[in-house]
Amino acid sequence: MITTIGEILLNMTKLPISLVFFTSTRGHWGSKTIYLDILNRLNNTIPLSNFGVLYAHIKVSPGEEQIAENMELELKSRGFVVEKTVAAWNRGISHQISYLEDIRKASMSPIVNSMPYVFWLEDDSTVECHKDNPFKVLYRMIEFLSNPEIISVRFLRRGDVSTTPILKQEKDYFFNPHVNFQPLLLRQHDFYIANKLIEDNWAQLSNLQCELVMRMALNQLSRSQFNHIVWNIDYAETFHLGTELYVKEGKV
């Protein structure tokens, strides 16, 4: 009998995945607690203790060092290894550059690189699984990545469906030419190499939108146009909590 990767993983106590969590002291629309809401929602779906590694990077705005200290204590209490970077940034190019620097820093972390897969999560994006056990969803994502031509598997926001190109449609997922920083799974090796490519070409790339830069780098690692998989939203999706409306409605 052939044993699938999923069957092997079902017998493991820890997922072979580094959860890489990007957050900041600035928060969203004046709220400093959305990152906790995201972690609580994830923990209720996929217990944090089941990830092989928990890594968090905090972007610290000057003058908010104490907020960062409090966040670090909270994250460490949940089992995260925490790194911090102090930098001034605003929406626009300074944010793009600053975020790419944070991502590169995470890619060089020995603790992140101790696992074969990286699950990329921002502090305002949920993980919602509708038709399968969340662990099975992650197992399927790992199985997809056993094909070396597939670079990423990610979740999609419902509001982005109409603007997301579909190259080839399958039952629960489709192939898409893009990479967005909505929750996604990558091979650790690809995560590291893509960031090294960006670093080596920094002068040409640092003035571009950060998701476009990462897409360009990752696409160098596959010869296929069918290299990024996106879940159909009826199977699994992500919700964006870092919105002005979410905060104004008192949901945090």
C-alpha positions in Angstrom: 0.0 0.0 0.0 1.3 3.5 -0.9 1.5 5.8 2.1 0.8 9.4 1.3 2.5 12.4 2.8 -0.8 13.2 4.5 -1.0 9.8 6.1 2.5 10.2 7.4 1.7 13.6 8.8 -1.4 12.4 10.5 0.8 10.3 12.7 3.1 13.2 13.7 2.6 15.1 16.9 4.0 18.3 15.3 3.5 19.8 11.9 6.8 20.2 10.0 5.9 23.8 9.5 7.4 27.1 10.8 4.5 29.5 11.5 6.0 32.9 10.5 3.9 35.7 12.0 4.4 39.3 10.9 3.1 42.0 13.2 3.8 45.6 14.2 3.4 48.0 17.1 1.3 50.3 14.9 -1.6 47.9 14.8 -4.6 48.7 12.5 -6.8 51.8 12.5 -5.8 52.6 16.1 -6.4 49.1 17.4 -3.3 47.4 19.0 -5.1 44.1 19.7 -6.0 42.7 16.3 -2.9 40.5 16.3 -4.2 38.8 19.4 -7.6 38.2 17.8 -5.8 36.6 14.8 -3.8 34.3 17.1 -6.8 33.4 19.2 -8.8 32.5 16.1 -6.0 30.5 14.7 -5.4 28.6 17.9 -9.1 27.7 18.0 -8.7 26.3 14.5 -5.2 24.9 14.5 -3.7 24.9 18.0 -0.4 26.8 17.9 1.3 24.0 19.8 0.9 21.8 16.8 3.3 23.9 14.6 6.9 22.7 14.7 8.1 26.3 15.2 6.5 29.5 16.2 8.3 32.6 15.0 7.1 36.2 15.2 8.6 39.4 13.8 7.5 42.7 15.4 8.0 45.9 13.4 8.6 48.6 16.0 7.7 52.2 15.3 10.1 54.7 17.1 8.5 55.7 20.4 6.5 52.5 20.7 9.3 50.4 22.2 7.2 49.7 25.3 4.3 48.4 23.2 6.8 46.2 21.5 8.1 44.9 24.9 4.5 44.0 25.9 3.8 42.3 22.6 7.0 40.3 22.9 6.1 39.1 26.3 2.6 38.1 25.1 4.0 36.3 22.1 6.7 34.5 24.1 4.0 33.3 26.5 2.3 31.6 23.6 5.6 29.9 22.5 6.9 32.2 19.9 10.5 33.0 19.2 10.4 36.8 18.7 12.6 39.2 16.7 12.1 42.9 16.5 13.2 45.7 14.1 12.9 49.4 14.9 12.0 51.4 11.8 10.0 54.5 10.8 7.6 53.8 8.0 4.5 55.1 6.3 2.0 53.7 3.8 3.7 53.5 0.4 7.3 52.8 -0.6 8.8 53.0 2.9 6.4 50.3 4.0 7.2 48.1 1.0 11.0 48.4 1.7 10.6 47.9 5.4 8.4 44.8 5.0 10.8 43.2 2.5 13.6 43.7 5.0 11.5 42.1 7.8 10.8 39.1 5.5 14.5 38.7 4.6 15.3 38.8 8.3 12.8 36.0 9.0 14.2 33.9 6.1 17.6 33.9 7.7 16.3 32.8 11.1 17.8 29.4 12.1 14.7 28.5 14.0 12.5 29.2 10.9 14.9 27.2 8.7 14.7 24.2 11.0 11.4 23.2 9.4 10.9 22.1 5.8 7.8 24.4 5.3 6.9 28.0 6.1 3.4 29.1 6.8 3.2 32.9 6.2 0.7 34.8 8.3 0.1 38.5 8.8 -1.5 39.9 11.9 -4.8 40.7 10.3 -5.6 37.6 8.3 -7.6 34.6 9.5 -7.6 31.0 8.4 -11.1 29.6 7.8 -11.6 26.0 6.7 -15.2 25.2 5.6 -15.2 21.6 4.2 -12.3 19.8 5.8 -10.6 19.5 9.1 -7.9 22.3 9.2 -5.2 19.8 9.7 -6.3 18.0 6.5 -6.2 21.3 4.7 -2.6 21.8 5.8 -1.7 18.2 4.9 -3.1 18.8 1.4 -1.0 21.9 1.1 2.1 20.0 1.9 1.2 17.3 -0.6 0.8 19.9 -3.3 4.3 21.2 -2.5 5.7 17.7 -3.1 5.5 18.7 -6.7 8.7 20.8 -7.2 7.0 23.0 -9.8 4.4 24.2 -7.4 5.8 27.1 -5.3 2.9 28.2 -3.1 -0.5 27.3 -1.8 -2.6 30.1 -0.3 -5.9 31.3 1.0 -8.0 33.9 -0.7 -10.1 36.8 0.6 -13.7 36.6 -0.6 -13.7 40.1 -1.8 -10.7 39.4 -4.1 -12.4 36.6 -6.1 -13.5 38.8 -9.0 -10.0 40.2 -9.5 -8.0 37.0 -9.1 -7.0 35.4 -12.4 -7.7 31.6 -12.8 -5.3 29.6 -15.1 -6.9 26.2 -14.5 -9.9 25.3 -12.3 -10.0 22.2 -10.1 -12.7 21.2 -7.6 -11.4 22.7 -4.4 -8.7 25.0 -5.8 -7.3 26.7 -8.9 -4.0 27.7 -10.4 -3.2 31.4 -10.3 -0.2 33.3 -11.6 0.2 35.5 -8.5 1.5 35.4 -5.0 -0.1 37.6 -2.4 0.7 37.8 1.3 -2.5 36.3 2.3 -1.9 33.1 4.4 0.3 30.8 2.3 2.5 27.8 2.6 6.0 27.7 1.0 8.9 25.3 1.1 11.5 26.6 3.5 14.1 26.4 0.8 12.1 28.4 -1.6 11.3 31.0 1.0 15.1 31.4 1.7 16.2 31.4 -1.9 13.6 33.9 -3.1 14.6 36.3 -0.3 18.3 35.9 -1.3 17.4 36.7 -4.9 15.7 39.9 -3.7 18.7 40.8 -1.6 21.1 40.3 -4.5 19.0 42.5 -6.7 17.9 45.0 -4.1 18.7 48.2 -6.1 16.4 47.2 -9.0 13.6 45.8 -6.8 13.3 47.8 -3.6 11.1 50.5 -5.3 8.5 48.0 -6.4 5.4 46.7 -4.6 6.5 44.1 -2.1 4.1 41.3 -3.2 5.2 41.9 -6.8 8.8 41.6 -5.8 8.2 38.3 -4.0 6.2 37.0 -6.9 9.0 37.8 -9.3 11.6 36.0 -7.1 9.5 32.9 -6.5 8.6 32.5 -10.1 12.3 32.1 -10.8 12.1 28.8 -9.0 9.6 27.1 -11.2 9.4 26.4 -15.0 5.6 25.9 -14.9 2.9 28.6 -15.3 0.8 26.4 -13.0 3.0 27.1 -9.9 0.7 28.9 -7.4 -2.4 27.2 -6.0 -5.3 29.1 -4.4 -8.1 27.5 -2.4 -11.7 28.0 -3.6 -13.3 30.2 -1.0 -16.1 27.6 -0.4 -13.4 25.2 0.7 -11.2 27.5 2.7 -10.6 31.2 2.8 -9.1 34.1 4.8 -10.9 37.1 6.3 -9.2 40.5 6.6 -9.7 41.9 10.1 -7.3 44.9 9.8 -10.0 47.2 8.3 -11.4 50.5 9.4 -14.9 49.0 9.4 -13.9 46.0 11.6 -12.4 48.4 14.2 -15.3 50.9 14.1 -17.9 48.2 14.7 -16.1 47.4 17.9 -15.1 43.9 16.9 -11.7 44.2 18.7 
